[in-house]
Amino acid sequence: MDQRKRICFTLQVKRDRLTEYRERHKAVWPEMQEALSRAGWHNYSLFLREDGLLIGYLETQNFEQARAEMARADVNQRWQASMLEFFESNSGKAADERMRPLEEVFHLD
């Protein structure tokens, strides 16, 4: 039985980089997509609001394990480095290092 957990997180994209951020995600590298799937990131989606609020959603059995597996992937390190400049208050940390799951308070099956 698949015991996937739903994970939701937010990040903030710089307003002056929204167009380019969207464009980059129209062409996510195939090797990055494959690495995410191998690491257990399922049903992964990103939603972007006009003020730069980015909402991410995924399903995985173990988020910390899935994130750690991606952290070890060379392709993820290259992708994160290329995306670092798009985020507000990045404090030098890659976006995937700053993801903090939100508490799920309701789910309708």
ZABATI-946274 format. One record per atom (N, C-alpha, C): residue number from 1; atom name; x, y, z. Coordinates in Angstrom, 1 decimal, decimal comma. Each point is the difference from the previous one (the first is absolute). Layout:
+-----+-------+--------+--------+--------+
| num | atomo |     px |     py |     pz |
+-----+-------+--------+--------+--------+
| NUM |    CA |      X |      Y |      Z |
...
+-----+-------+--------+--------+--------+
This chain:
+-----+-------+--------+--------+--------+
| num | atomo |     px |     py |     pz |
+-----+-------+--------+--------+--------+
|   1 |     N |    0,8 |   -1,2 |    0,0 |
|   1 |    CA |   -0,8 |    1,2 |    0,0 |
|   1 |     C |    0,9 |    1,3 |    0,0 |
|   2 |     N |   -0,3 |    0,9 |   -0,9 |
|   2 |    CA |    0,8 |    1,2 |   -0,1 |
|   2 |     C |   -0,4 |    1,0 |    1,1 |
|   3 |     N |    0,9 |    0,4 |    0,8 |
|   3 |    CA |   -0,2 |    0,9 |    1,2 |
|   3 |     C |    0,6 |    1,3 |   -0,3 |
|   4 |     N |   -0,4 |    0,6 |   -1,1 |
|   4 |    CA |    0,6 |    1,3 |   -0,4 |
|   4 |     C |   -0,7 |    1,1 |    0,9 |
|   5 |     N |    0,9 |    1,0 |    0,4 |
|   5 |    CA |   -0,5 |    1,1 |    0,7 |
|   5 |     C |    0,0 |    1,2 |   -0,9 |
|   6 |     N |   -1,0 |    0,9 |    0,2 |
|   6 |    CA |   -0,1 |    1,2 |   -0,8 |
|   6 |     C |    0,9 |    1,1 |    0,7 |
|   7 |     N |    0,8 |    0,6 |   -0,9 |
|   7 |    CA |    0,9 |    1,1 |    0,5 |
|   7 |     C |   -0,3 |    1,2 |   -0,7 |
|   8 |     N |   -0,1 |    1,1 |    0,7 |
|   8 |    CA |   -0,3 |    1,3 |   -0,6 |
|   8 |     C |    1,0 |    1,0 |    0,6 |
|   9 |     N |    0,6 |    0,9 |   -0,8 |
|   9 |    CA |    1,0 |    0,9 |    0,5 |
|   9 |     C |   -0,1 |    1,3 |   -0,8 |
|  10 |     N |    0,5 |    1,1 |    0,6 |
|  10 |    CA |    0,0 |    1,3 |   -0,7 |
|  10 |     C |    1,4 |    0,6 |   -0,1 |
|  11 |     N |    0,3 |    0,7 |   -1,0 |
|  11 |    CA |    1,2 |    0,8 |   -0,2 |
|  11 |     C |   -0,4 |    1,3 |   -0,6 |
|  12 |     N |    0,9 |    0,9 |   -0,1 |
|  12 |    CA |   -0,3 |    1,3 |   -0,6 |
|  12 |     C |    0,9 |    0,3 |   -1,2 |
|  13 |     N |   -0,5 |    0,1 |   -1,2 |
|  13 |    CA |    0,7 |    0,4 |   -1,2 |
|  13 |     C |    0,0 |    1,5 |   -0,1 |
|  14 |     N |    1,2 |    0,5 |   -0,4 |
|  14 |    CA |    0,1 |    1,5 |   -0,2 |
|  14 |     C |   -1,0 |    0,4 |   -1,1 |
|  15 |     N |   -0,7 |    1,1 |    0,2 |
|  15 |    CA |   -1,0 |    0,4 |   -0,9 |
|  15 |     C |    0,6 |    0,3 |   -1,4 |
|  16 |     N |    1,2 |    0,6 |    0,0 |
|  16 |    CA |    0,6 |    0,3 |   -1,3 |
|  16 |     C |    0,5 |   -1,2 |   -0,8 |
|  17 |     N |   -0,1 |   -1,2 |    0,6 |
|  17 |    CA |    0,5 |   -1,2 |   -0,6 |
|  17 |     C |   -1,1 |   -1,0 |   -0,4 |
|  18 |     N |   -1,3 |    0,4 |    0,2 |
|  18 |    CA |   -1,1 |   -0,9 |   -0,2 |
|  18 |     C |   -0,1 |   -0,6 |   -1,4 |
|  19 |     N |    0,2 |    0,9 |   -1,0 |
|  19 |    CA |   -0,1 |   -0,5 |   -1,4 |
|  19 |     C |    1,1 |   -1,0 |   -0,3 |
|  20 |     N |    1,2 |    0,3 |    0,4 |
|  20 |    CA |    1,1 |   -1,0 |   -0,3 |
|  20 |     C |   -0,2 |   -1,3 |    0,9 |
|  21 |     N |   -0,5 |    0,2 |    1,2 |
|  21 |    CA |   -0,2 |   -1,2 |    0,8 |
|  21 |     C |   -1,0 |   -1,0 |   -0,7 |
|  22 |     N |   -1,1 |    0,6 |   -0,5 |
|  22 |    CA |   -1,0 |   -0,8 |   -0,7 |
|  22 |     C |    0,7 |   -0,6 |   -1,2 |
|  23 |     N |    0,7 |    0,7 |   -0,8 |
|  23 |    CA |    0,7 |   -0,5 |   -1,2 |
|  23 |     C |    0,9 |   -1,2 |    0,3 |
|  24 |     N |    0,8 |    0,2 |    1,1 |
|  24 |    CA |    0,9 |   -1,1 |    0,4 |
|  24 |     C |   -0,8 |   -1,3 |    0,3 |
|  25 |     N |   -1,1 |    0,1 |    0,6 |
|  25 |    CA |   -0,8 |   -1,2 |    0,3 |
|  25 |     C |   -0,8 |   -0,6 |   -1,1 |
|  26 |     N |    0,0 |    0,7 |   -1,1 |
|  26 |    CA |   -0,6 |   -0,6 |   -1,2 |
|  26 |     C |    1,0 |   -1,0 |   -0,6 |
|  27 |     N |    1,3 |    0,0 |    0,4 |
|  27 |    CA |    1,0 |   -0,8 |   -0,6 |
|  27 |     C |    0,9 |   -0,6 |    1,1 |
|  28 |     N |   -0,7 |   -0,6 |    1,0 |
|  28 |    CA |    0,8 |   -0,6 |    1,1 |
|  28 |     C |    0,8 |   -1,2 |   -0,6 |
|  29 |     N |    1,3 |    0,0 |    0,3 |
|  29 |    CA |    0,9 |   -1,0 |   -0,6 |
|  29 |     C |   -0,6 |   -1,4 |    0,2 |
|  30 |     N |    0,0 |   -0,8 |   -1,1 |
|  30 |    CA |   -0,5 |   -1,4 |    0,2 |
|  30 |     C |    0,7 |   -0,8 |    1,0 |
|  31 |     N |    1,3 |    0,2 |    0,2 |
|  31 |    CA |    0,8 |   -0,7 |    1,0 |
|  31 |     C |   -0,4 |    0,4 |    1,4 |
|  32 |     N |   -0,5 |    1,3 |    0,1 |
|  32 |    CA |   -0,5 |    0,5 |    1,3 |
|  32 |     C |   -1,3 |   -0,7 |    0,3 |
|  33 |     N |   -0,9 |   -0,1 |   -1,0 |
|  33 |    CA |   -1,3 |   -0,6 |    0,2 |
|  33 |     C |    0,2 |   -1,5 |    0,4 |
|  34 |     N |    0,9 |   -0,7 |   -0,6 |
|  34 |    CA |    0,3 |   -1,4 |    0,3 |
|  34 |     C |    0,5 |   -0,1 |    1,4 |
|  35 |     N |    0,9 |    0,9 |    0,4 |
|  35 |    CA |    0,6 |   -0,1 |    1,4 |
|  35 |     C |   -1,1 |    0,2 |    1,0 |
|  36 |     N |   -0,9 |    1,0 |   -0,2 |
|  36 |    CA |   -1,1 |    0,2 |    0,9 |
|  36 |     C |   -0,9 |   -1,3 |    0,1 |
|  37 |     N |   -0,3 |   -0,6 |   -1,1 |
|  37 |    CA |   -0,8 |   -1,2 |    0,0 |
|  37 |     C |    0,7 |   -1,1 |    0,8 |
|  38 |     N |    1,3 |   -0,2 |   -0,3 |
|  38 |    CA |    0,8 |   -1,1 |    0,7 |
|  38 |     C |    0,0 |    0,3 |    1,5 |
|  39 |     N |    0,1 |    1,2 |    0,4 |
|  39 |    CA |    0,1 |    0,4 |    1,4 |
|  39 |     C |   -1,3 |   -0,1 |    0,8 |
|  40 |     N |   -1,1 |   -0,3 |   -0,8 |
|  40 |    CA |   -1,3 |   -0,2 |    0,7 |
|  40 |     C |   -0,9 |    1,3 |    0,0 |
|  41 |     N |    0,3 |    1,0 |   -0,8 |
|  41 |    CA |   -0,8 |    1,2 |   -0,1 |
|  41 |     C |   -1,1 |   -0,4 |   -1,0 |
|  42 |     N |   -1,2 |   -0,2 |    0,4 |
|  42 |    CA |   -1,2 |   -0,3 |   -0,8 |
|  42 |     C |   -1,0 |    1,1 |    0,0 |
|  43 |     N |   -0,7 |    0,1 |   -1,2 |
|  43 |    CA |   -1,0 |    1,0 |   -0,1 |
|  43 |     C |    0,5 |    1,4 |    0,4 |
|  44 |     N |    1,2 |    0,3 |   -0,4 |
|  44 |    CA |    0,6 |    1,3 |    0,4 |
|  44 |     C |   -0,5 |    1,1 |   -0,9 |
|  45 |     N |   -0,4 |    1,1 |    0,6 |
|  45 |    CA |   -0,5 |    1,1 |   -0,7 |
|  45 |     C |    0,5 |    1,3 |    0,7 |
|  46 |     N |    0,1 |    1,1 |   -0,9 |
|  46 |    CA |    0,3 |    1,3 |    0,5 |
|  46 |     C |   -1,0 |    0,9 |   -0,5 |
|  47 |     N |   -0,5 |    0,9 |    0,9 |
|  47 |    CA |   -1,0 |    1,1 |   -0,3 |
|  47 |     C |    0,6 |    1,3 |    0,3 |
|  48 |     N |   -0,1 |    1,0 |   -0,9 |
|  48 |    CA |    0,6 |    1,3 |    0,2 |
|  48 |     C |   -1,0 |    1,1 |   -0,1 |
|  49 |     N |   -0,1 |    0,8 |    1,1 |
|  49 |    CA |   -0,9 |    1,1 |    0,0 |
|  49 |     C |    0,7 |    1,3 |   -0,5 |
|  50 |     N |   -0,7 |    1,0 |   -0,5 |
|  50 |    CA |    0,5 |    1,2 |   -0,6 |
|  50 |     C |    1,0 |    0,8 |    1,0 |
|  51 |     N |   -0,2 |   -0,2 |    1,3 |
|  51 |    CA |    0,9 |    0,7 |    0,9 |
|  51 |     C |    1,2 |   -0,8 |    0,3 |
|  52 |     N |    0,2 |   -1,1 |   -0,6 |
|  52 |    CA |    1,2 |   -0,8 |    0,2 |
|  52 |     C |   -0,2 |   -1,2 |    0,9 |
|  53 |     N |   -1,1 |   -0,1 |    0,7 |
|  53 |    CA |   -0,2 |   -1,1 |    0,9 |
|  53 |     C |    0,0 |   -1,3 |   -0,8 |
|  54 |     N |    0,9 |   -0,9 |    0,3 |
|  54 |    CA |    0,1 |   -1,3 |   -0,6 |
|  54 |     C |   -0,5 |   -1,1 |    1,0 |
|  55 |     N |   -0,9 |   -0,8 |   -0,5 |
|  55 |    CA |   -0,5 |   -1,1 |    0,8 |
|  55 |     C |    0,3 |   -1,3 |   -0,7 |
|  56 |     N |    0,7 |   -0,8 |    0,8 |
|  56 |    CA |    0,4 |   -1,3 |   -0,5 |
|  56 |     C |   -0,8 |   -1,1 |    0,6 |
|  57 |     N |   -0,3 |   -1,0 |   -0,7 |
|  57 |    CA |   -0,8 |   -1,2 |    0,5 |
|  57 |     C |    0,7 |   -1,3 |   -0,6 |
|  58 |     N |    0,1 |   -0,9 |    0,9 |
|  58 |    CA |    0,5 |   -1,4 |   -0,5 |
|  58 |     C |   -0,6 |   -1,0 |    0,9 |
|  59 |     N |    0,2 |   -1,2 |   -0,4 |
|  59 |    CA |   -0,4 |   -1,2 |    0,8 |
|  59 |     C |    1,2 |   -0,9 |    0,1 |
|  60 |     N |    0,3 |   -0,5 |    1,2 |
|  60 |    CA |    1,2 |   -0,8 |    0,2 |
|  60 |     C |   -0,2 |   -0,8 |    1,2 |
|  61 |     N |    0,7 |   -1,1 |    0,1 |
|  61 |    CA |   -0,1 |   -0,9 |    1,2 |
|  61 |     C |    0,8 |    0,7 |    1,2 |
|  62 |     N |    1,1 |    0,6 |   -0,3 |
|  62 |    CA |    0,8 |    0,6 |    1,0 |
|  62 |     C |    0,7 |    1,2 |   -0,5 |
|  63 |     N |   -0,5 |    1,2 |    0,3 |
|  63 |    CA |    0,5 |    1,3 |   -0,6 |
|  63 |     C |    1,5 |    0,2 |    0,3 |
|  64 |     N |    0,4 |   -0,2 |    1,3 |
|  64 |    CA |    1,4 |    0,2 |    0,3 |
|  64 |     C |    0,9 |   -0,9 |   -0,8 |
|  65 |     N |   -0,4 |   -1,2 |   -0,1 |
|  65 |    CA |    0,8 |   -1,0 |   -0,8 |
|  65 |     C |    0,0 |    0,4 |   -1,5 |
|  66 |     N |   -1,1 |    0,4 |   -0,5 |
|  66 |    CA |   -0,1 |    0,4 |   -1,4 |
|  66 |     C |    0,8 |    1,2 |   -0,3 |
|  67 |     N |    0,0 |    1,0 |    0,9 |
|  67 |    CA |    0,8 |    1,2 |   -0,1 |
|  67 |     C |    1,5 |   -0,3 |    0,1 |
|  68 |     N |    0,3 |   -0,9 |    0,9 |
|  68 |    CA |    1,4 |   -0,4 |    0,2 |
|  68 |     C |    0,6 |   -0,7 |   -1,3 |
|  69 |     N |   -0,8 |   -0,8 |   -0,6 |
|  69 |    CA |    0,4 |   -0,7 |   -1,2 |
|  69 |     C |    0,2 |    1,0 |   -1,1 |
|  70 |     N |   -0,8 |    1,0 |   -0,1 |
|  70 |    CA |    0,2 |    1,0 |   -1,1 |
|  70 |     C |    1,2 |    0,9 |    0,3 |
|  71 |     N |    0,3 |    0,2 |    1,3 |
|  71 |    CA |    1,1 |    0,8 |    0,4 |
|  71 |     C |    1,3 |   -0,6 |   -0,5 |
|  72 |     N |    0,0 |   -1,4 |   -0,1 |
|  72 |    CA |    1,2 |   -0,7 |   -0,4 |
|  72 |     C |    0,2 |    0,0 |   -1,5 |
|  73 |     N |   -1,1 |    0,3 |   -0,7 |
|  73 |    CA |    0,0 |   -0,1 |   -1,5 |
|  73 |     C |    0,7 |    1,2 |   -0,6 |
|  74 |     N |    1,0 |   -0,3 |   -0,9 |
|  74 |    CA |    0,8 |    1,1 |   -0,6 |
|  74 |     C |   -1,0 |    0,9 |   -0,8 |
|  75 |     N |   -0,9 |   -0,6 |   -0,7 |
|  75 |    CA |   -0,9 |    0,8 |   -0,8 |
|  75 |     C |   -0,8 |    1,0 |    0,8 |
|  76 |     N |   -0,4 |   -0,4 |    1,2 |
|  76 |    CA |   -0,7 |    0,9 |    1,0 |
|  76 |     C |    0,9 |    1,1 |    0,4 |
|  77 |     N |    1,2 |   -0,3 |    0,3 |
|  77 |    CA |    1,0 |    1,1 |    0,4 |
|  77 |     C |    0,1 |    1,0 |   -1,1 |
|  78 |     N |    0,1 |   -0,4 |   -1,3 |
|  78 |    CA |    0,1 |    0,9 |   -1,1 |
|  78 |     C |   -1,3 |    0,8 |   -0,2 |
|  79 |     N |   -1,1 |   -0,7 |    0,1 |
|  79 |    CA |   -1,3 |    0,7 |   -0,1 |
|  79 |     C |   -0,2 |    1,1 |    1,1 |
|  80 |     N |    0,3 |   -0,4 |    1,2 |
|  80 |    CA |   -0,2 |    0,9 |    1,1 |
|  80 |     C |    0,9 |    1,2 |   -0,1 |
|  81 |     N |    1,2 |   -0,2 |   -0,4 |
|  81 |    CA |    1,0 |    1,1 |   -0,2 |
|  81 |     C |   -0,6 |    1,0 |   -1,1 |
|  82 |     N |   -0,6 |   -0,6 |   -1,0 |
|  82 |    CA |   -0,5 |    0,9 |   -1,1 |
|  82 |     C |   -1,2 |    0,7 |    0,4 |
|  83 |     N |   -0,7 |   -0,4 |    1,0 |
|  83 |    CA |   -1,3 |    0,6 |    0,4 |
|  83 |     C |    0,2 |    0,9 |    1,2 |
|  84 |     N |    1,1 |    0,0 |    0,7 |
|  84 |    CA |    0,2 |    0,7 |    1,2 |
|  84 |     C |   -0,4 |    1,5 |   -0,1 |
|  85 |     N |    0,4 |    0,6 |   -1,1 |
|  85 |    CA |   -0,2 |    1,4 |   -0,2 |
|  85 |     C |   -1,5 |    0,5 |   -0,1 |
|  86 |     N |   -0,9 |   -1,0 |   -0,1 |
|  86 |    CA |   -1,4 |    0,3 |   -0,2 |
|  86 |     C |   -0,8 |    0,3 |    1,3 |
|  87 |     N |    0,6 |   -0,4 |    1,1 |
|  87 |    CA |   -0,7 |    0,0 |    1,3 |
|  87 |     C |    0,4 |    1,1 |    0,9 |
|  88 |     N |   -1,1 |    0,6 |    0,7 |
|  88 |    CA |    0,2 |    1,0 |    1,0 |
|  88 |     C |    0,7 |   -0,6 |    1,2 |
|  89 |     N |    0,7 |    0,8 |    0,7 |
|  89 |    CA |    0,6 |   -0,5 |    1,3 |
|  89 |     C |    0,6 |   -1,4 |    0,0 |
|  90 |     N |    0,8 |   -0,2 |   -1,0 |
|  90 |    CA |    0,5 |   -1,4 |   -0,1 |
|  90 |     C |    1,2 |   -0,3 |    0,9 |
|  91 |     N |    0,5 |    1,0 |    0,6 |
|  91 |    CA |    1,1 |   -0,1 |    1,0 |
|  91 |     C |    1,1 |   -1,0 |   -0,4 |
|  92 |     N |    0,2 |   -0,2 |   -1,3 |
|  92 |    CA |    1,0 |   -0,9 |   -0,5 |
|  92 |     C |   -0,5 |   -1,4 |   -0,1 |
|  93 |     N |   -1,2 |   -0,3 |    0,5 |
|  93 |    CA |   -0,4 |   -1,4 |    0,0 |
|  93 |     C |   -0,9 |   -0,3 |   -1,2 |
|  94 |     N |    0,2 |   -1,1 |   -0,6 |
|  94 |    CA |   -0,8 |   -0,4 |   -1,1 |
|  94 |     C |   -1,5 |   -0,2 |    0,4 |
|  95 |     N |   -0,9 |    0,2 |   -1,0 |
|  95 |    CA |   -1,4 |   -0,1 |    0,3 |
|  95 |     C |   -0,4 |   -1,3 |    0,7 |
|  96 |     N |    0,6 |   -1,1 |   -0,5 |
|  96 |    CA |   -0,4 |   -1,3 |    0,6 |
|  96 |     C |    0,5 |   -0,2 |    1,4 |
|  97 |     N |    1,0 |    0,8 |    0,5 |
|  97 |    CA |    0,4 |    0,0 |    1,3 |
|  97 |     C |   -0,9 |    0,8 |    1,0 |
|  98 |     N |   -0,8 |    0,9 |   -0,6 |
|  98 |    CA |   -0,9 |    0,9 |    0,8 |
|  98 |     C |   -1,4 |   -0,5 |    0,0 |
|  99 |     N |   -0,3 |   -1,1 |   -0,7 |
|  99 |    CA |   -1,4 |   -0,5 |    0,0 |
|  99 |     C |   -0,3 |   -0,5 |    1,4 |
| 100 |     N |   -1,1 |    0,6 |    0,5 |
| 100 |    CA |   -0,6 |   -0,5 |    1,3 |
| 100 |     C |   -1,4 |   -0,3 |   -0,2 |
| 101 |     N |   -0,4 |   -1,3 |    0,2 |
| 101 |    CA |   -1,4 |   -0,4 |   -0,2 |
| 101 |     C |   -0,9 |    0,8 |    0,8 |
| 102 |     N |   -1,2 |    0,3 |   -0,6 |
| 102 |    CA |   -1,0 |    0,7 |    0,8 |
| 102 |     C |   -0,9 |   -1,1 |    0,7 |
| 103 |     N |   -0,6 |    0,3 |    1,1 |
| 103 |    CA |   -0,9 |   -0,9 |    0,7 |
| 103 |     C |   -1,3 |   -0,2 |   -0,8 |
| 104 |     N |   -0,3 |   -1,2 |   -0,3 |
| 104 |    CA |   -1,3 |   -0,3 |   -0,7 |
| 104 |     C |   -1,0 |    0,0 |    1,1 |
| 105 |     N |   -1,1 |    0,8 |   -0,2 |
| 105 |    CA |   -1,0 |    0,1 |    1,0 |
| 105 |     C |   -1,4 |   -0,6 |   -0,5 |
| 106 |     N |    0,0 |   -0,3 |   -1,3 |
| 106 |    CA |   -1,3 |   -0,6 |   -0,5 |
| 106 |     C |    0,4 |   -0,7 |   -1,3 |
| 107 |     N |   -0,7 |   -1,1 |   -0,2 |
| 107 |    CA |    0,2 |   -0,7 |   -1,3 |
| 107 |     C |   -1,4 |   -0,7 |   -0,3 |
| 108 |     N |   -0,5 |    0,2 |   -1,1 |
| 108 |    CA |   -1,3 |   -0,7 |   -0,4 |
| 108 |     C |    0,4 |   -1,2 |   -0,9 |
| 109 |     N |   -0,2 |   -1,2 |    0,4 |
| 109 |    CA |    0,3 |   -1,2 |   -0,8 |
| 109 |     C |   -1,1 |   -0,2 |   -1,0 |
+-----+-------+--------+--------+--------+
